[in-house]
Amino acid sequence: MTELVSAKNLGMTFSNRQVLKDLNFKIERGSMTSLIGPNGVGKTTLVRILIGSLQPTAGELTFSPDKQSLNIGYVPQFRNLEAEYPLSIRSFVSLNQLTKHLPWHTKSERQALDKILAQTHLTALQKTTVGNASGGEKQKAYLAQALISEPDLLILDESTASLDIETKEEVMALVAELNRLHGLTVIFVTHDLDLARKYTDQYLFLKRGQYEMGPMSQLDPNLELD
Ligand SMILES: Nc1ncnc2c1ncn2[C@@H]1O[C@H](COP(=O)(O)OP(=O)(O)OP(=O)(O)O)[C@@H](O)[C@H]1O
């Protein structure tokens, strides 16, 4: 496997509070990594550094082949859109498509949209308004919206947290399928160790001032996070 992201001595200090210290890790292309750790340890801070919305105060992140050509998709925490939200699932997913200067979609964009809707099992639901979709369908729509720009790396930030267990499993099974079929690289930020164990192959465990990374099989079976 080739390396996609590499952190060298990465650190983040806010005012005088050090949140991340001397992080060194590599994310390989095609891997599925759970980012775990107790509340307030710095998981979201690390995600913000990864997606480029925050500059680290120490060390560096390197991206392969380079930061400009690496496309990162981000699925935020589940947000329950209002029932009145007017867009259909199809239109909602296409909001992230590239050619924003045209008021209509090109043929290739329509084809890409059809493909993502099929991959996320939303084809039959594409005319449903997002506001009327179930929690799991909404979350799949967010996932499809992140996938439409063909990311090299997909970050799921507690994306399943407020869903019921069956829906969580459905979303994660879908992500795992995309990983298996298309080599999608995934970072799953979660407090749910059962899901992490079941669907991802390695973990990055942030502890206060320290961290641990390894294959999922080596994660302490008795670990409790909060
Ligand atoms: N912009 C900021 N300025 C100052 N402190 C910040 C800022 N962003 C985050 N912090 C602090 O950094 C620490 C880590 O926060 P972060 O949100 O990264 O933790 P987390 O592991 O994602 O927590 P949770 O699991 O509760 O979401 C917290 O103490 C938080 O208050």
The ligand as an ORCA input file, in Angstrom:
! r2SCAN-3c Opt
* xyz 0 1
  N     -10.254     27.072     18.437
  C      -9.980     26.660     19.669
  N      -9.494     27.496     20.594
  C      -9.198     27.081     21.850
  N      -9.348     25.807     22.276
  C      -9.830     24.922     21.404
  C     -10.173     25.284     20.049
  N     -10.627     24.165     19.408
  C     -10.575     23.164     20.299
  N     -10.097     23.616     21.498
  C      -9.880     22.800     22.686
  O      -9.085     21.702     22.320
  C      -9.471     20.549     23.056
  C      -9.737     19.409     22.075
  O     -10.985     19.655     21.423
  P     -11.534     18.686     20.284
  O     -12.855     19.238     19.883
  O     -10.501     18.526     19.250
  O     -11.710     17.326     21.082
  P     -12.456     15.991     20.639
  O     -11.537     14.867     20.955
  O     -12.931     16.115     19.238
  O     -13.687     15.974     21.630
  P     -15.155     15.291     21.490
  O     -14.953     13.807     21.519
  O     -15.851     15.778     22.732
  O     -15.769     15.822     20.231
  C     -10.668     20.941     23.890
  O     -10.224     21.237     25.193
  C     -11.166     22.193     23.216
  O     -11.766     23.057     24.142
*
